[in-house]
Amino acid sequence: NHPRVRPYLGLLTAGIIWIVGGRGGPAMAFLALWYAARTLLRIRARNQLAVEQERCALHAISTASRALRAGIPITGMLQILATEGEGEAGKAFQEIVQRDNLGEELPASVRGVLLTSPIPALRAFGLALLVQMEAGGNIADITDRLTRSLIDRGRVRRRAKTIVAYGQTAANILAMTPVIAVTLMSMNVDGYSEFILNRPAGNTILSVSALMLALGLVSVQRISRIELAQSARAS
């Protein structure tokens, strides 16, 4: 489970397969599929983390809206968010409070923390705070509108992810078809498994097919993230 050892497990296992089997084709096929699986798991973990961080940011902004509606000043609202906030959003508000305790002006703290945050919701909230500090206005009403817009944006993104998920499922099924086909042919065609595993030509076909399969699976995942990445940059 050590993060520095984990990437080399696939290379080590492929080397063992090569040494024991005496053929490089199965080892190369295993290596390609190993790194494809690791890439897909990293993409999935990164997407889950982004969703969780966005949820924490939206919860913090909703809490800020309720606090401002109750008449609590901005500094008190930031204290509440620093205490009750979760994830990166909570850390961001804790840093703002710490900077304020050290004597830094609040607009500078908001500009240095929220506007540089990788979470679009926090950047939008920070911009709303700066506008209110510089030009005045009803910050509670602005925060309510921001919360509603973020909720609507999240609803649209969830619908988009649902639509994309159908395409990903179909692509994954099609990508795994060669694996099923090779297994069935090995069971029903005499000499096919011998050709694939023990002949140089069969090893070449096996390794190239596994590499193309791995590239296809990774490409499908990356293509499905293009729209979401553009949306995040646009925000």
DRENDO-1510 file (C-alpha; in Angstrom, 1 decimal, always signed):
<recs>
REC; n; res; u; v; w
REC; 1; ASN; +0.0; +0.0; +0.0 .
REC; 2; HIS; +3.0; +2.4; +0.0 .
REC; 3; PRO; +2.4; +5.0; -2.7 .
REC; 4; ARG; +6.0; +4.8; -3.9 .
REC; 5; VAL; +6.0; +1.0; -4.2 .
REC; 6; ARG; +2.5; +0.6; -5.8 .
REC; 7; PRO; +3.5; +1.9; -9.3 .
REC; 8; TYR; +6.2; -0.8; -9.5 .
REC; 9; LEU; +4.1; -3.7; -8.6 .
REC; 10; GLY; +2.8; -4.1; -12.1 .
REC; 11; LEU; +6.3; -4.0; -13.5 .
REC; 12; LEU; +7.5; -6.5; -11.0 .
REC; 13; THR; +4.6; -8.9; -11.7 .
REC; 14; ALA; +5.1; -8.5; -15.5 .
REC; 15; GLY; +8.8; -9.5; -15.0 .
REC; 16; ILE; +7.8; -12.5; -13.0 .
REC; 17; ILE; +5.3; -13.6; -15.7 .
REC; 18; TRP; +8.1; -13.1; -18.3 .
REC; 19; ILE; +10.6; -15.2; -16.4 .
REC; 20; VAL; +8.2; -18.0; -15.5 .
REC; 21; GLY; +6.4; -18.2; -18.8 .
REC; 22; GLY; +9.4; -17.4; -21.0 .
REC; 23; ARG; +7.4; -15.1; -23.3 .
REC; 24; GLY; +7.2; -11.4; -23.4 .
REC; 25; GLY; +3.7; -11.1; -24.9 .
REC; 26; PRO; +1.6; -12.1; -21.8 .
REC; 27; ALA; +3.9; -9.9; -19.7 .
REC; 28; MET; +3.4; -6.9; -21.9 .
REC; 29; ALA; -0.3; -7.5; -22.0 .
REC; 30; PHE; -0.5; -7.7; -18.2 .
REC; 31; LEU; +1.6; -4.5; -17.9 .
REC; 32; ALA; -0.6; -2.5; -20.2 .
REC; 33; LEU; -3.8; -3.6; -18.5 .
REC; 34; TRP; -2.2; -3.0; -15.1 .
REC; 35; TYR; -1.4; +0.6; -15.8 .
REC; 36; ALA; -4.7; +1.2; -17.5 .
REC; 37; ALA; -6.5; +0.0; -14.4 .
REC; 38; ARG; -4.3; +2.2; -12.2 .
REC; 39; THR; -5.1; +5.2; -14.4 .
REC; 40; LEU; -8.8; +4.6; -14.3 .
REC; 41; LEU; -8.8; +4.2; -10.5 .
REC; 42; ARG; -6.9; +7.5; -10.2 .
REC; 43; ILE; -9.4; +9.3; -12.5 .
REC; 44; ARG; -12.3; +7.9; -10.5 .
REC; 45; ALA; -10.7; +8.9; -7.1 .
REC; 46; ARG; -10.0; +12.4; -8.5 .
REC; 47; ASN; -13.6; +12.8; -9.7 .
REC; 48; GLN; -15.0; +11.6; -6.3 .
REC; 49; LEU; -12.7; +14.0; -4.5 .
REC; 50; ALA; -13.8; +16.9; -6.7 .
REC; 51; VAL; -17.5; +16.1; -6.1 .
REC; 52; GLU; -16.9; +15.9; -2.3 .
REC; 53; GLN; -15.0; +19.2; -2.2 .
REC; 54; GLU; -17.8; +20.9; -4.2 .
REC; 55; ARG; -20.3; +19.5; -1.8 .
REC; 56; CYS; -18.4; +20.9; +1.2 .
REC; 57; ALA; -18.1; +24.3; -0.5 .
REC; 58; LEU; -21.8; +24.5; -1.3 .
REC; 59; HIS; -22.6; +23.5; +2.3 .
REC; 60; ALA; -20.3; +26.3; +3.6 .
REC; 61; ILE; -21.9; +28.9; +1.3 .
REC; 62; SER; -25.4; +27.8; +2.4 .
REC; 63; THR; -24.3; +28.2; +6.0 .
REC; 64; ALA; -22.9; +31.6; +5.2 .
REC; 65; SER; -26.2; +32.6; +3.7 .
REC; 66; ARG; -28.2; +31.5; +6.8 .
REC; 67; ALA; -25.7; +33.3; +9.1 .
REC; 68; LEU; -25.9; +36.6; +7.1 .
REC; 69; ARG; -29.7; +36.3; +7.1 .
REC; 70; ALA; -29.6; +36.0; +10.9 .
REC; 71; GLY; -27.8; +39.4; +11.1 .
REC; 72; ILE; -24.3; +38.0; +11.9 .
REC; 73; PRO; -21.5; +40.2; +10.5 .
REC; 74; ILE; -19.1; +39.0; +7.9 .
REC; 75; THR; -16.3; +38.4; +10.4 .
REC; 76; GLY; -18.6; +36.3; +12.6 .
REC; 77; MET; -19.8; +34.4; +9.6 .
REC; 78; LEU; -16.2; +33.6; +8.7 .
REC; 79; GLN; -15.6; +32.4; +12.2 .
REC; 80; ILE; -18.6; +30.0; +11.9 .
REC; 81; LEU; -17.4; +28.7; +8.6 .
REC; 82; ALA; -13.9; +28.2; +10.0 .
REC; 83; THR; -15.3; +26.2; +12.8 .
REC; 84; GLU; -18.0; +24.1; +11.0 .
REC; 85; GLY; -16.5; +23.9; +7.5 .
REC; 86; GLU; -15.4; +20.6; +6.0 .
REC; 87; GLY; -12.8; +19.7; +3.5 .
REC; 88; GLU; -10.8; +22.3; +1.5 .
REC; 89; ALA; -13.6; +24.8; +2.1 .
REC; 90; GLY; -13.2; +24.6; +5.9 .
REC; 91; LYS; -9.4; +24.9; +5.5 .
REC; 92; ALA; -9.8; +28.0; +3.4 .
REC; 93; PHE; -12.0; +29.8; +5.9 .
REC; 94; GLN; -9.6; +28.7; +8.7 .
REC; 95; GLU; -6.8; +30.3; +6.8 .
REC; 96; ILE; -8.8; +33.5; +6.4 .
REC; 97; VAL; -9.5; +33.7; +10.1 .
REC; 98; GLN; -5.8; +33.1; +10.9 .
REC; 99; ARG; -4.7; +35.8; +8.6 .
REC; 100; ASP; -7.3; +38.2; +10.1 .
REC; 101; ASN; -6.0; +37.3; +13.6 .
REC; 102; LEU; -2.4; +38.2; +12.4 .
REC; 103; GLY; -3.6; +41.6; +11.4 .
REC; 104; GLU; -4.1; +41.2; +7.6 .
REC; 105; GLU; -6.9; +43.1; +6.1 .
REC; 106; LEU; -10.0; +41.1; +5.3 .
REC; 107; PRO; -10.2; +41.9; +1.6 .
REC; 108; ALA; -6.6; +40.9; +1.1 .
REC; 109; SER; -7.2; +37.6; +3.0 .
REC; 110; VAL; -10.3; +36.9; +0.8 .
REC; 111; ARG; -8.4; +37.8; -2.3 .
REC; 112; GLY; -5.4; +35.6; -1.4 .
REC; 113; VAL; -7.4; +32.6; -0.3 .
REC; 114; LEU; -10.7; +32.3; -1.9 .
REC; 115; LEU; -9.9; +33.8; -5.3 .
REC; 116; THR; -7.0; +31.4; -5.7 .
REC; 117; SER; -8.9; +28.4; -4.6 .
REC; 118; PRO; -9.2; +25.5; -7.1 .
REC; 119; ILE; -12.9; +25.1; -6.2 .
REC; 120; PRO; -15.1; +27.4; -8.5 .
REC; 121; ALA; -17.8; +27.8; -5.8 .
REC; 122; LEU; -15.3; +29.3; -3.4 .
REC; 123; ARG; -13.9; +31.6; -6.0 .
REC; 124; ALA; -17.4; +32.9; -6.8 .
REC; 125; PHE; -18.2; +33.4; -3.1 .
REC; 126; GLY; -14.9; +35.2; -2.6 .
REC; 127; LEU; -15.7; +37.5; -5.5 .
REC; 128; ALA; -19.2; +38.3; -4.0 .
REC; 129; LEU; -17.6; +39.1; -0.7 .
REC; 130; LEU; -15.1; +41.5; -2.3 .
REC; 131; VAL; -17.8; +43.2; -4.3 .
REC; 132; GLN; -19.8; +43.8; -1.2 .
REC; 133; MET; -16.8; +45.1; +0.7 .
REC; 134; GLU; -15.8; +47.5; -2.0 .
REC; 135; ALA; -19.2; +48.6; -3.4 .
REC; 136; GLY; -21.7; +47.7; -0.6 .
REC; 137; GLY; -25.0; +45.9; -1.2 .
REC; 138; ASN; -27.0; +43.2; +0.4 .
REC; 139; ILE; -24.5; +40.4; +0.8 .
REC; 140; ALA; -27.1; +38.0; +2.2 .
REC; 141; ASP; -29.2; +38.3; -1.0 .
REC; 142; ILE; -26.2; +37.9; -3.2 .
REC; 143; THR; -25.2; +34.8; -1.3 .
REC; 144; ASP; -28.7; +33.3; -1.6 .
REC; 145; ARG; -28.6; +33.8; -5.4 .
REC; 146; LEU; -25.2; +32.3; -5.6 .
REC; 147; THR; -26.3; +29.3; -3.6 .
REC; 148; ARG; -29.3; +28.7; -5.9 .
REC; 149; SER; -27.2; +29.1; -9.0 .
REC; 150; LEU; -24.6; +26.6; -7.6 .
REC; 151; ILE; -27.4; +24.1; -6.8 .
REC; 152; ASP; -28.8; +24.5; -10.3 .
REC; 153; ARG; -25.3; +24.0; -11.8 .
REC; 154; GLY; -24.8; +20.9; -9.7 .
REC; 155; ARG; -28.1; +19.5; -10.9 .
REC; 156; VAL; -27.1; +20.1; -14.6 .
REC; 157; ARG; -23.7; +18.5; -14.0 .
REC; 158; ARG; -25.3; +15.4; -12.4 .
REC; 159; ARG; -27.6; +15.0; -15.4 .
REC; 160; ALA; -24.7; +15.4; -17.8 .
REC; 161; LYS; -22.7; +12.8; -15.8 .
REC; 162; THR; -25.7; +10.4; -16.1 .
REC; 163; ILE; -25.8; +10.8; -19.8 .
REC; 164; VAL; -22.0; +10.4; -20.1 .
REC; 165; ALA; -22.2; +7.3; -17.9 .
REC; 166; TYR; -24.3; +5.4; -20.5 .
REC; 167; GLY; -21.6; +6.1; -23.1 .
REC; 168; GLN; -18.9; +5.0; -20.8 .
REC; 169; THR; -20.7; +1.7; -19.9 .
REC; 170; ALA; -21.2; +0.9; -23.6 .
REC; 171; ALA; -17.6; +1.7; -24.4 .
REC; 172; ASN; -16.3; -0.5; -21.5 .
REC; 173; ILE; -18.5; -3.4; -22.7 .
REC; 174; LEU; -17.2; -3.1; -26.2 .
REC; 175; ALA; -13.6; -2.8; -25.0 .
REC; 176; MET; -13.9; -6.0; -23.0 .
REC; 177; THR; -15.4; -7.9; -26.0 .
REC; 178; PRO; -11.9; -9.0; -27.3 .
REC; 179; VAL; -11.1; -10.5; -23.9 .
REC; 180; ILE; -14.3; -12.5; -23.9 .
REC; 181; ALA; -13.7; -13.5; -27.6 .
REC; 182; VAL; -10.1; -14.7; -26.9 .
REC; 183; THR; -11.3; -16.7; -23.9 .
REC; 184; LEU; -14.1; -18.4; -25.9 .
REC; 185; MET; -11.8; -19.1; -28.8 .
REC; 186; SER; -9.2; -20.6; -26.5 .
REC; 187; MET; -11.8; -22.9; -25.1 .
REC; 188; ASN; -13.4; -24.0; -28.4 .
REC; 189; VAL; -10.6; -23.8; -31.0 .
REC; 190; ASP; -7.8; -26.4; -30.8 .
REC; 191; GLY; -4.4; -24.8; -30.7 .
REC; 192; TYR; -5.6; -21.2; -30.4 .
REC; 193; SER; -4.3; -20.8; -26.8 .
REC; 194; GLU; -1.0; -22.4; -27.8 .
REC; 195; PHE; -0.7; -19.9; -30.7 .
REC; 196; ILE; -1.5; -16.9; -28.5 .
REC; 197; LEU; +0.7; -17.8; -25.5 .
REC; 198; ASN; +3.6; -19.7; -27.0 .
REC; 199; ARG; +4.2; -18.3; -30.5 .
REC; 200; PRO; +6.0; -15.0; -31.2 .
REC; 201; ALA; +3.3; -13.9; -33.6 .
REC; 202; GLY; +0.6; -14.7; -31.1 .
REC; 203; ASN; +2.5; -12.9; -28.3 .
REC; 204; THR; +2.8; -9.8; -30.6 .
REC; 205; ILE; -1.0; -9.9; -31.3 .
REC; 206; LEU; -1.7; -10.3; -27.6 .
REC; 207; SER; +0.5; -7.5; -26.4 .
REC; 208; VAL; -0.6; -5.1; -29.2 .
REC; 209; SER; -4.3; -5.9; -28.5 .
REC; 210; ALA; -3.9; -5.3; -24.7 .
REC; 211; LEU; -2.1; -2.0; -25.4 .
REC; 212; MET; -4.9; -0.8; -27.7 .
REC; 213; LEU; -7.5; -2.0; -25.2 .
REC; 214; ALA; -5.8; -0.1; -22.4 .
REC; 215; LEU; -5.5; +3.1; -24.5 .
REC; 216; GLY; -9.1; +2.8; -25.5 .
REC; 217; LEU; -10.3; +2.5; -21.9 .
REC; 218; VAL; -8.2; +5.4; -20.7 .
REC; 219; SER; -9.2; +7.6; -23.7 .
REC; 220; VAL; -12.9; +7.0; -23.0 .
REC; 221; GLN; -12.5; +8.2; -19.4 .
REC; 222; ARG; -10.5; +11.3; -20.5 .
REC; 223; ILE; -12.9; +12.2; -23.3 .
REC; 224; SER; -15.8; +12.0; -20.9 .
REC; 225; ARG; -14.1; +14.6; -18.6 .
REC; 226; ILE; -13.5; +17.2; -21.3 .
REC; 227; GLU; -16.9; +18.9; -20.9 .
REC; 228; LEU; -16.6; +19.0; -17.1 .
REC; 229; ALA; -13.0; +20.4; -17.2 .
REC; 230; GLN; -14.1; +23.1; -19.6 .
REC; 231; SER; -17.0; +24.0; -17.4 .
REC; 232; ALA; -14.7; +24.2; -14.3 .
REC; 233; ARG; -12.3; +26.5; -16.2 .
REC; 234; ALA; -15.2; +28.7; -17.4 .
REC; 235; SER; -16.4; +29.1; -13.9 .
</recs>
